[in-house]
Amino acid sequence: MSRRRKDIETIRARQAHYIQWCKMMRIPDPCGDNPGYEQVVAMYVKHLQWGVNYTNKDGLRAATLAGYATALGYLFTLRGFKSPIDSSDPNNVGAMLISNCKKEEDIAVQRLPLNNSIFAELKKMAKFSKSTDSEKNVLFDITCIGRFLGPRVSEYAQTTPMKIDYHVYPSGKKVIKAFTANDFVFLDKSGKIIDSQSLTEETMDLAKKLKVTWRIQKNRANGQSITVSADDNHPQLCPVRAALRLVLRARRCGQADDHPVEEEHY
């Protein structure tokens, strides 16, 4: 019953807001059977989106706009008029505004695949940044790795730049969430482990494979290891070289091998 009462109060508040809006717009009667009311209500919906609503909230979601439409529909039908917002009518402007808002929300939550254009833009940003140790270069390298390994953001990134994120077990044991240099093992063409301390920007072509181990994963597949091969045909996009650049960059910035490869003190 309390839920129903709250819903009724919300509907009444929205109806009262529309009536007050009509008064401000010098519309003598907020309801009627004239086709022009569809345009009036459509303008009201647009004002709602701009933040002119009873909560003064910008960027109302489509579901909230639909709630306003339902409240107005009740207001019109109580007086014997047709609801001014009809989702079944493809030419109804108010319904189109709400539908377009819903489509925009759907697009925002979709995960677009990484494509050549994205990589080209990331590479351009990295190339023209002031330093090879810039955050743009870090972003490009982690993206090169990510298109093969698909790590979650909680598995490679930090919440804040000045504090390491840990996963804490019930026992109290703490494990760093993000990748560290120790999680990357580089192999030569014969499959032998290369001491990463001996690798440099000039000798990174010696690394032909990369073995990555997750100490902690969101899906709890802790300890999982995946091996990827170097892409010698496209060295700029090679995941092995990108991982090595992360390691070398972290060391240049004074980061210990058992700390995240993304430097904490930009």
Backbone bond lengths (Angstrom), bond angles and torsions (degrees), N, CA, C in turn:
res aa  C-N    CA-C-N  psi(-1)  N-CA   C-N-CA  omega(-1)  CA-C   N-CA-C  phi
1 M - - - 1.463 - - 1.522 111.11 -
2 S 1.366 116.68 -39.83 1.452 119.08 -179.94 1.524 110.85 -65.38
3 R 1.353 115.64 -34.99 1.459 119.85 177.60 1.517 110.30 -65.03
4 R 1.322 116.38 -43.95 1.459 120.35 179.90 1.529 110.39 -63.71
5 R 1.339 116.35 -39.59 1.464 119.97 179.69 1.527 110.25 -63.62
6 K 1.338 116.14 -40.59 1.455 120.26 179.27 1.520 110.45 -63.45
7 D 1.343 116.36 -42.47 1.463 120.26 179.26 1.529 110.93 -61.78
8 I 1.337 116.42 -42.26 1.464 120.97 179.86 1.529 110.27 -63.94
9 E 1.328 116.42 -40.88 1.458 120.17 179.25 1.530 110.96 -64.67
10 T 1.330 116.34 -37.47 1.466 120.31 178.17 1.523 110.43 -65.01
11 I 1.337 116.33 -44.67 1.467 120.80 178.89 1.527 110.36 -60.53
12 R 1.317 116.80 -44.41 1.465 120.51 -178.94 1.526 110.92 -66.11
13 A 1.321 116.64 -38.42 1.467 119.97 179.19 1.522 110.20 -63.92
14 R 1.317 116.83 -39.89 1.470 120.87 179.39 1.525 110.79 -69.08
15 Q 1.317 116.33 -39.15 1.467 119.18 177.23 1.524 111.10 -65.23
16 A 1.325 116.36 -42.71 1.462 120.61 179.40 1.527 110.64 -63.78
17 H 1.340 116.31 -37.27 1.471 119.86 179.13 1.522 110.22 -65.14
18 Y 1.333 116.71 -40.78 1.470 119.76 178.90 1.526 110.93 -64.81
19 I 1.328 116.73 -42.18 1.471 120.48 179.38 1.526 110.07 -61.94
20 Q 1.336 116.54 -42.75 1.459 120.28 179.12 1.522 111.06 -66.16
21 W 1.346 116.15 -37.73 1.475 120.42 177.58 1.525 110.37 -61.81
22 C 1.336 116.46 -43.62 1.474 120.46 178.23 1.531 111.07 -60.60
23 K 1.332 115.12 -38.18 1.462 119.57 178.50 1.522 110.29 -63.95
24 M 1.345 115.66 -42.59 1.469 119.71 178.72 1.524 111.29 -64.59
25 M 1.332 116.46 -33.25 1.460 121.36 -179.38 1.528 112.16 -87.32
26 R 1.339 115.85 5.44 1.469 122.49 177.74 1.527 112.03 60.37
27 I 1.327 115.11 38.84 1.467 121.03 174.05 1.527 106.29 -93.93
28 P 1.322 118.99 113.66 1.473 121.94 -171.94 1.520 114.02 -56.49
29 D 1.329 117.09 -43.73 1.468 120.86 -178.84 1.531 107.92 -127.08
30 P 1.347 118.47 124.13 1.463 120.35 -178.43 1.523 114.29 -69.49
31 C 1.318 118.06 -14.55 1.470 121.61 -178.35 1.526 110.44 -128.46
32 G 1.333 115.73 152.74 1.450 120.83 177.41 1.510 110.38 178.87
33 D 1.355 115.09 174.76 1.461 120.02 -179.11 1.522 112.31 -103.62
34 N 1.328 117.16 4.27 1.453 121.12 177.34 1.535 109.42 -70.14
35 P 1.350 117.50 135.63 1.480 119.92 179.33 1.524 113.58 -56.08
36 G 1.324 117.01 -21.91 1.457 120.54 179.62 1.518 113.56 -63.22
37 Y 1.338 116.67 -19.67 1.462 119.53 -179.93 1.537 111.40 -67.57
38 E 1.318 116.81 -24.99 1.466 118.63 175.19 1.523 110.03 -63.32
39 Q 1.352 115.92 -39.54 1.456 120.15 178.25 1.525 111.04 -70.35
40 V 1.323 116.22 -39.05 1.468 120.28 178.72 1.522 110.37 -60.08
41 V 1.330 116.38 -48.24 1.467 120.72 -178.47 1.526 110.80 -68.14
42 A 1.323 117.24 -34.12 1.462 119.96 176.61 1.531 110.25 -62.36
43 M 1.347 116.49 -41.88 1.465 119.92 176.08 1.528 110.49 -63.11
44 Y 1.320 116.49 -37.90 1.466 120.48 178.27 1.524 110.85 -63.43
45 V 1.332 116.79 -42.50 1.472 120.75 177.68 1.523 110.38 -59.79
46 K 1.332 115.78 -41.02 1.471 119.36 179.55 1.520 110.17 -64.97
47 H 1.299 117.52 -39.31 1.466 120.72 177.28 1.528 110.46 -64.48
48 L 1.332 116.52 -37.35 1.465 119.93 176.53 1.523 110.54 -58.63
49 Q 1.328 116.29 -43.10 1.455 121.01 179.58 1.522 111.65 -64.35
50 W 1.323 116.77 -30.57 1.465 121.12 -179.16 1.531 112.45 -81.17
51 G 1.313 117.24 -2.05 1.459 120.24 178.75 1.501 114.78 105.16
52 V 1.365 117.28 1.56 1.463 120.28 177.29 1.523 107.52 -87.76
53 N 1.331 116.45 78.92 1.459 122.57 178.95 1.522 108.86 -140.71
54 Y 1.298 117.80 172.13 1.464 117.65 -170.98 1.523 112.81 -73.91
55 T 1.320 117.94 -9.16 1.463 120.81 173.49 1.527 111.84 -103.90
56 N 1.356 116.56 -1.69 1.465 122.38 -178.66 1.533 111.85 54.26
57 K 1.299 116.51 40.24 1.461 121.80 -176.65 1.521 110.24 -104.55
58 D 1.330 115.61 127.05 1.464 120.17 177.20 1.519 110.47 -76.47
59 G 1.330 115.21 150.81 1.457 120.21 172.57 1.506 114.79 63.57
60 L 1.326 117.06 53.46 1.467 119.81 177.79 1.526 110.33 -62.81
61 R 1.310 116.06 143.20 1.455 120.77 178.31 1.526 110.10 -75.79
62 A 1.331 115.45 160.66 1.463 121.24 -177.31 1.525 111.48 -59.20
63 A 1.329 116.55 -37.72 1.469 119.77 -179.32 1.524 111.08 -63.88
64 T 1.348 116.78 -36.92 1.464 120.33 178.06 1.522 110.62 -69.82
65 L 1.344 116.68 -40.98 1.461 120.10 176.52 1.523 110.68 -61.17
66 A 1.333 115.90 -39.53 1.463 119.62 177.74 1.527 110.72 -64.36
67 G 1.345 116.42 -33.71 1.460 119.87 176.39 1.520 111.94 -64.89
68 Y 1.322 116.74 -40.59 1.465 120.64 174.70 1.523 110.08 -61.71
69 A 1.344 116.46 -42.41 1.466 120.53 -179.79 1.528 110.72 -61.07
70 T 1.320 116.55 -40.99 1.471 120.39 178.82 1.527 110.62 -63.76
71 A 1.327 116.43 -42.67 1.463 120.64 179.78 1.526 110.89 -62.45
72 L 1.336 116.41 -41.90 1.468 119.73 178.22 1.515 110.84 -67.77
73 G 1.336 116.18 -35.93 1.468 119.58 177.52 1.515 111.28 -59.44
74 Y 1.358 116.67 -42.80 1.464 120.56 176.59 1.529 110.49 -61.21
75 L 1.332 116.23 -41.34 1.458 120.68 -177.01 1.529 110.77 -62.96
76 F 1.335 116.75 -42.17 1.466 120.89 -179.75 1.519 111.76 -71.38
77 T 1.334 117.13 -44.79 1.477 119.70 -176.09 1.525 111.73 -69.52
78 L 1.333 117.81 -27.45 1.465 120.26 176.54 1.526 111.40 -62.98
79 R 1.331 115.11 -24.04 1.466 119.79 179.33 1.530 111.66 -103.33
80 G 1.329 115.44 11.64 1.456 119.68 174.73 1.507 115.13 83.85
81 F 1.333 116.74 14.84 1.459 120.89 -179.36 1.522 110.59 -104.90
82 K 1.313 115.28 158.67 1.459 121.54 176.37 1.534 109.73 -72.89
83 S 1.335 115.99 143.11 1.463 119.51 177.59 1.530 109.84 -60.91
84 P 1.329 118.50 134.61 1.472 121.18 -176.72 1.533 113.63 -76.13
85 I 1.319 117.26 -10.53 1.466 120.81 177.45 1.516 109.00 -118.96
86 D 1.329 115.36 114.96 1.461 121.87 -176.65 1.527 108.77 -126.08
87 S 1.334 116.31 105.96 1.472 120.30 -177.20 1.525 112.62 -67.68
88 S 1.338 117.66 -17.19 1.459 120.11 178.90 1.524 112.58 -82.51
89 D 1.327 116.29 -10.22 1.467 121.22 -179.72 1.534 108.70 -97.02
90 P 1.334 118.67 112.51 1.469 120.93 -177.11 1.522 113.48 -66.01
91 N 1.338 117.10 -15.28 1.458 120.85 -179.12 1.523 113.41 -101.04
92 N 1.323 117.16 2.21 1.461 120.56 -179.78 1.534 109.13 -75.79
93 V 1.325 117.23 116.02 1.463 121.60 -171.88 1.526 111.74 -65.51
94 G 1.332 116.85 -43.94 1.459 120.19 -179.86 1.521 112.07 -59.65
95 A 1.339 115.12 -44.01 1.466 119.85 179.08 1.525 110.56 -64.87
96 M 1.346 117.38 -37.30 1.460 120.75 179.06 1.526 111.10 -64.97
97 L 1.344 117.02 -39.29 1.459 120.07 179.31 1.526 110.87 -61.88
98 I 1.321 115.96 -43.02 1.466 119.85 179.54 1.520 110.33 -67.93
99 S 1.335 116.66 -40.87 1.466 120.90 178.95 1.523 111.32 -63.18
100 N 1.333 116.73 -41.71 1.463 120.52 178.78 1.519 111.52 -64.68
101 C 1.319 115.96 -37.66 1.463 120.40 176.92 1.522 110.70 -61.92
102 K 1.343 115.80 -41.29 1.465 120.45 178.74 1.526 110.58 -64.28
103 K 1.335 116.95 -40.38 1.460 120.14 179.38 1.528 111.11 -64.03
104 E 1.325 116.53 -40.23 1.461 120.26 178.74 1.521 111.09 -62.96
105 E 1.322 115.90 -38.91 1.472 119.32 177.50 1.515 110.88 -65.51
106 D 1.322 116.68 -40.24 1.467 120.40 179.80 1.527 110.62 -63.48
107 I 1.339 116.25 -41.45 1.461 120.16 179.56 1.521 110.53 -63.93
108 A 1.346 116.02 -39.27 1.464 120.30 -176.78 1.520 112.54 -63.50
109 V 1.336 117.47 -31.76 1.465 119.30 -176.50 1.521 112.24 -93.27
110 Q 1.308 117.11 -5.64 1.464 119.03 177.73 1.516 110.36 -74.35
111 R 1.326 115.57 146.99 1.454 120.77 178.17 1.523 109.15 -102.25
112 L 1.313 115.17 105.09 1.453 119.21 -179.08 1.518 109.58 -75.92
113 P 1.336 117.67 140.78 1.471 120.10 179.74 1.527 111.16 -69.84
114 L 1.316 115.56 149.16 1.456 119.97 174.73 1.523 108.53 -68.61
115 N 1.312 117.29 130.75 1.456 120.37 -179.70 1.530 109.93 -128.06
116 N 1.321 116.06 179.25 1.460 120.66 -176.95 1.524 112.52 -61.46
117 S 1.324 116.66 -35.96 1.462 120.01 -179.55 1.521 111.10 -64.28
118 I 1.338 115.93 -40.82 1.464 120.15 179.12 1.518 110.11 -63.41
119 F 1.347 116.20 -46.36 1.459 119.41 -179.62 1.528 111.45 -63.42
120 A 1.319 115.92 -39.06 1.463 119.62 179.97 1.525 110.70 -63.04
121 E 1.325 117.00 -41.41 1.463 120.83 -179.99 1.524 111.04 -68.15
122 L 1.338 117.01 -42.20 1.463 120.45 178.26 1.523 111.12 -62.82
123 K 1.340 115.56 -40.69 1.456 119.91 179.58 1.529 110.78 -65.78
124 K 1.317 116.69 -39.55 1.464 120.82 179.43 1.525 110.50 -64.55
125 M 1.329 116.40 -42.71 1.462 120.17 178.53 1.524 110.69 -62.82
126 A 1.338 116.15 -41.02 1.465 120.02 179.96 1.527 110.84 -66.85
127 K 1.322 115.90 -41.86 1.466 121.07 -176.96 1.524 111.67 -62.38
128 F 1.323 116.83 -39.45 1.461 120.49 -175.08 1.530 113.39 -95.68
129 S 1.339 116.72 7.97 1.462 118.79 174.78 1.522 109.17 -74.35
130 K 1.311 116.53 162.29 1.464 120.88 -172.19 1.522 113.19 -71.31
131 S 1.317 117.29 -22.93 1.466 119.92 -175.42 1.517 110.65 -143.69
132 T 1.338 116.05 149.26 1.471 119.92 175.02 1.520 110.83 -68.67
133 D 1.332 116.20 -12.17 1.461 120.76 178.66 1.532 111.89 -100.89
134 S 1.322 117.24 15.69 1.466 121.03 -178.73 1.517 111.04 -73.30
135 E 1.327 114.41 162.60 1.466 119.40 178.44 1.524 111.36 -64.27
136 K 1.325 118.17 -26.31 1.465 121.03 178.69 1.525 110.73 -68.38
137 N 1.323 116.83 -36.68 1.460 120.00 175.68 1.518 111.06 -69.89
138 V 1.327 116.37 -37.28 1.471 120.32 175.96 1.523 109.73 -61.23
139 L 1.331 116.39 -45.49 1.460 121.04 -179.56 1.522 111.37 -60.71
140 F 1.332 116.14 -43.57 1.464 119.44 -179.85 1.525 110.94 -63.01
141 D 1.328 117.29 -44.21 1.465 120.69 -177.67 1.530 111.56 -66.58
142 I 1.318 117.69 -42.28 1.465 119.49 -178.81 1.524 110.04 -69.31
143 T 1.348 117.24 -28.72 1.456 120.21 176.52 1.521 111.15 -70.89
144 C 1.331 116.64 -38.56 1.470 120.45 176.79 1.530 110.51 -60.17
145 I 1.330 116.21 -39.65 1.464 120.28 177.70 1.525 110.25 -72.12
146 G 1.334 115.05 -41.00 1.456 120.18 -174.60 1.511 114.48 -62.56
147 R 1.334 118.53 -30.32 1.469 119.09 -177.77 1.524 111.50 -71.54
148 F 1.339 117.70 -14.90 1.462 121.26 175.12 1.529 111.97 -100.88
149 L 1.337 116.47 -38.06 1.466 120.29 -173.23 1.522 113.33 -99.31
150 G 1.329 117.48 -26.84 1.465 121.25 179.50 1.514 114.62 60.75
151 P 1.342 119.46 45.14 1.469 119.53 179.89 1.519 111.39 -70.87
152 R 1.317 116.18 149.28 1.458 121.34 174.54 1.527 108.79 -77.20
153 V 1.330 116.27 155.49 1.463 119.67 -176.62 1.521 110.85 -60.10
154 S 1.348 118.04 -33.48 1.459 120.62 179.89 1.518 112.30 -70.52
155 E 1.356 116.39 -11.59 1.458 120.58 -177.71 1.533 112.87 -99.02
156 Y 1.331 117.00 -8.43 1.465 117.71 179.57 1.530 113.43 -134.24
157 A 1.330 118.24 -14.99 1.461 120.34 -174.03 1.524 111.53 -113.99
158 Q 1.326 114.24 163.79 1.453 121.81 178.02 1.527 109.48 -105.24
159 T 1.324 116.19 147.62 1.462 120.11 177.19 1.521 110.94 -70.55
160 T 1.321 116.49 -40.46 1.462 122.13 178.77 1.527 108.71 -131.92
161 P 1.346 117.97 155.25 1.465 120.16 -176.89 1.524 114.49 -76.86
162 M 1.331 117.90 -12.01 1.466 119.92 -173.56 1.521 113.82 -112.46
163 K 1.322 117.23 4.65 1.462 119.40 -176.20 1.512 110.35 -143.87
164 I 1.336 116.38 133.67 1.464 121.24 179.90 1.527 109.89 -78.73
165 D 1.327 116.12 134.84 1.464 121.34 176.76 1.521 109.81 -86.62
166 Y 1.323 115.85 130.38 1.458 121.65 179.66 1.524 110.82 -119.19
167 H 1.353 115.50 149.80 1.456 120.73 165.37 1.525 106.41 -98.36
168 V 1.325 115.82 128.60 1.462 120.09 -177.41 1.528 109.21 -109.28
169 Y 1.334 116.68 119.58 1.453 122.25 177.80 1.528 109.72 -74.83
170 P 1.349 117.29 159.27 1.477 119.88 176.88 1.527 112.72 -54.62
171 S 1.339 116.59 -28.33 1.465 120.53 -179.96 1.521 112.07 -73.53
172 G 1.338 115.96 -11.81 1.453 120.19 -176.98 1.514 113.71 99.91
173 K 1.334 117.35 -7.08 1.460 120.96 179.20 1.518 109.54 -67.26
174 K 1.347 115.74 135.24 1.453 121.45 -179.16 1.521 110.41 -109.25
175 V 1.343 115.49 134.78 1.458 121.31 179.53 1.525 108.39 -129.18
176 I 1.326 116.54 129.32 1.461 120.18 177.11 1.520 109.06 -64.39
177 K 1.320 116.74 132.71 1.465 120.69 -177.28 1.530 112.62 -74.70
178 A 1.321 116.46 -47.10 1.466 120.51 -172.10 1.525 111.43 -75.66
179 F 1.340 115.04 159.92 1.461 120.56 177.33 1.529 110.84 -60.50
180 T 1.312 115.97 141.16 1.458 122.19 171.71 1.526 108.00 -115.02
181 A 1.314 116.84 169.06 1.467 120.34 178.13 1.524 110.86 -60.51
182 N 1.323 116.80 -31.03 1.461 120.51 -179.63 1.526 112.88 -69.39
183 D 1.328 116.96 -15.29 1.471 120.18 179.44 1.518 111.83 -83.37
184 F 1.331 117.22 -10.02 1.459 122.01 -179.34 1.531 109.72 -106.60
185 V 1.328 115.69 121.13 1.466 121.24 176.76 1.523 107.68 -116.76
186 F 1.314 117.08 126.52 1.457 122.62 -177.28 1.534 109.83 -104.00
187 L 1.339 115.27 137.36 1.456 122.21 -177.11 1.519 110.32 -120.66
188 D 1.342 116.44 146.74 1.464 119.81 177.61 1.525 109.91 -86.48
189 K 1.322 117.64 -173.64 1.462 121.56 -174.92 1.526 113.23 -65.70
190 S 1.317 117.16 -20.89 1.477 120.50 178.24 1.525 111.72 -94.08
191 G 1.318 117.10 0.64 1.456 120.83 178.10 1.512 114.47 89.52
192 K 1.333 117.43 7.72 1.460 121.11 179.28 1.527 110.17 -86.13
193 I 1.328 114.55 145.38 1.460 119.79 -179.57 1.525 110.22 -70.12
194 I 1.333 114.98 134.98 1.459 121.45 176.27 1.528 108.34 -101.53
195 D 1.310 116.59 132.34 1.459 120.08 174.50 1.528 107.76 -66.12
196 S 1.316 116.35 111.70 1.465 119.22 -175.39 1.521 112.09 -62.37
197 Q 1.332 117.37 -20.32 1.459 119.80 177.55 1.524 111.42 -65.49
198 S 1.344 116.07 -22.32 1.467 119.77 -178.80 1.522 112.44 -89.44
199 L 1.329 117.45 -8.42 1.456 121.02 -177.31 1.525 110.97 -89.40
200 T 1.312 114.68 144.89 1.464 121.71 177.86 1.524 108.82 -134.98
201 E 1.323 116.13 178.30 1.460 120.51 175.76 1.526 110.70 -58.92
202 E 1.339 116.29 -33.33 1.464 120.71 -177.39 1.521 112.42 -78.90
203 T 1.330 118.84 -26.38 1.477 121.58 -175.87 1.523 113.08 -109.76
204 M 1.322 117.49 10.05 1.470 118.59 -175.75 1.530 113.09 -65.80
205 D 1.331 117.51 -17.70 1.464 119.59 178.28 1.524 112.29 -66.05
206 L 1.330 117.21 -13.97 1.470 120.88 177.64 1.523 111.33 -70.20
207 A 1.320 116.59 -25.38 1.465 120.85 179.61 1.524 109.61 -80.31
208 K 1.331 116.10 117.16 1.465 121.43 -177.38 1.526 113.32 -106.45
209 K 1.325 116.22 -15.49 1.465 119.87 177.97 1.526 109.68 -144.17
210 L 1.321 114.11 155.95 1.459 121.19 178.49 1.528 108.76 -130.42
211 K 1.311 115.88 126.51 1.467 121.30 175.19 1.527 107.57 -108.16
212 V 1.311 115.41 119.67 1.463 121.34 -178.19 1.521 109.30 -111.23
213 T 1.324 116.39 133.70 1.467 121.23 179.17 1.524 109.62 -119.28
214 W 1.306 116.12 130.29 1.458 122.60 174.15 1.527 108.96 -90.71
215 R 1.320 117.34 116.89 1.462 119.12 174.33 1.522 111.06 -74.71
216 I 1.327 115.63 -33.87 1.460 120.97 -179.80 1.521 108.29 -142.41
217 Q 1.334 116.63 134.26 1.462 121.26 177.24 1.514 109.77 -129.36
218 K 1.313 114.83 153.03 1.458 119.87 178.69 1.518 111.74 -61.96
219 N 1.358 116.34 -33.57 1.463 119.69 179.38 1.522 112.20 -86.27
220 R 1.345 115.96 6.39 1.471 123.77 176.29 1.533 113.59 68.19
221 A 1.335 117.07 17.25 1.476 119.69 172.61 1.524 107.96 -84.07
222 N 1.326 115.06 61.12 1.464 121.02 -174.59 1.527 110.78 -70.20
223 G 1.342 114.68 141.33 1.444 119.61 -179.94 1.514 114.49 87.09
224 Q 1.317 117.28 0.97 1.464 120.72 -179.84 1.524 110.53 -67.20
225 S 1.327 116.56 139.42 1.463 122.00 177.76 1.521 109.77 -122.84
226 I 1.326 115.39 141.48 1.461 122.08 177.23 1.527 107.81 -132.54
227 T 1.330 115.93 137.06 1.456 120.88 179.19 1.520 109.68 -112.80
228 V 1.321 116.39 131.77 1.464 122.07 177.18 1.520 108.68 -123.42
229 S 1.321 115.66 153.77 1.462 121.10 -178.81 1.522 111.27 -97.77
230 A 1.307 115.00 156.06 1.463 120.55 177.90 1.523 109.95 -69.74
231 D 1.306 115.74 146.46 1.461 122.06 176.80 1.520 107.60 -104.47
232 D 1.345 116.01 86.70 1.463 120.36 -176.45 1.516 112.78 -72.18
233 N 1.334 116.48 -20.70 1.464 119.51 178.41 1.528 111.83 -76.01
234 H 1.342 116.01 -25.14 1.462 120.82 179.54 1.530 108.14 -134.32
235 P 1.306 117.53 71.25 1.465 121.55 -173.72 1.524 114.35 -59.39
236 Q 1.334 117.52 -29.76 1.461 119.22 -179.37 1.524 112.27 -66.98
237 L 1.355 115.98 -27.54 1.462 120.72 -179.21 1.526 112.28 -103.92
238 C 1.321 117.17 7.56 1.464 122.10 -174.90 1.528 110.85 -67.65
239 P 1.327 119.04 126.56 1.469 121.37 -179.97 1.527 112.85 -67.76
240 V 1.339 117.11 -31.88 1.466 120.48 179.71 1.527 110.09 -67.23
241 R 1.311 116.73 -47.07 1.460 120.61 179.26 1.533 110.85 -65.88
242 A 1.333 116.35 -37.67 1.465 119.92 179.55 1.527 110.54 -63.38
243 A 1.341 116.72 -42.60 1.461 120.20 178.61 1.523 111.00 -63.78
244 L 1.318 116.63 -40.64 1.460 119.95 179.41 1.531 110.79 -66.38
245 R 1.339 116.88 -37.50 1.468 119.32 176.78 1.529 110.92 -62.55
246 L 1.344 116.99 -38.12 1.465 120.12 176.74 1.520 111.13 -61.18
247 V 1.336 115.55 -44.58 1.461 120.47 -179.23 1.524 110.81 -64.31
248 L 1.333 116.92 -48.70 1.459 120.90 -178.72 1.526 111.19 -63.29
249 R 1.325 116.06 -39.36 1.467 120.39 179.89 1.524 110.34 -64.13
250 A 1.335 116.70 -45.05 1.463 120.76 -179.87 1.522 110.66 -59.87
251 R 1.328 116.70 -41.37 1.471 119.93 179.27 1.527 111.48 -66.28
252 R 1.333 116.67 -39.87 1.461 119.26 178.05 1.521 111.08 -61.23
253 C 1.334 114.76 -33.73 1.469 119.89 -178.24 1.531 112.26 -86.36
254 G 1.328 116.36 6.82 1.464 119.87 176.31 1.508 115.31 84.51
255 Q 1.321 117.12 17.26 1.451 121.12 -178.43 1.533 109.94 -85.44
256 A 1.339 116.97 131.44 1.456 121.16 177.69 1.524 110.33 -70.52
257 D 1.333 117.44 153.89 1.466 121.10 -177.24 1.527 113.20 -66.54
258 D 1.333 117.32 -18.43 1.464 119.64 178.24 1.527 111.49 -98.47
259 H 1.327 116.45 15.17 1.464 122.30 174.00 1.527 108.80 -114.58
260 P 1.336 118.23 163.09 1.468 120.82 -178.12 1.534 112.20 -53.89
261 V 1.349 115.73 141.91 1.453 119.29 -179.96 1.512 112.74 -71.41
262 E 1.337 117.20 -8.53 1.458 119.98 174.11 1.522 108.02 -93.19
263 E 1.305 115.35 114.07 1.459 122.41 -174.76 1.533 111.72 -54.27
264 E 1.323 116.88 136.02 1.451 122.71 -174.78 1.526 113.26 -81.28
265 H 1.319 118.92 -22.74 1.464 120.84 -169.55 1.524 111.44 -119.73
266 Y 1.346 117.35 64.64 1.460 119.68 178.55 1.526 108.84 -61.60
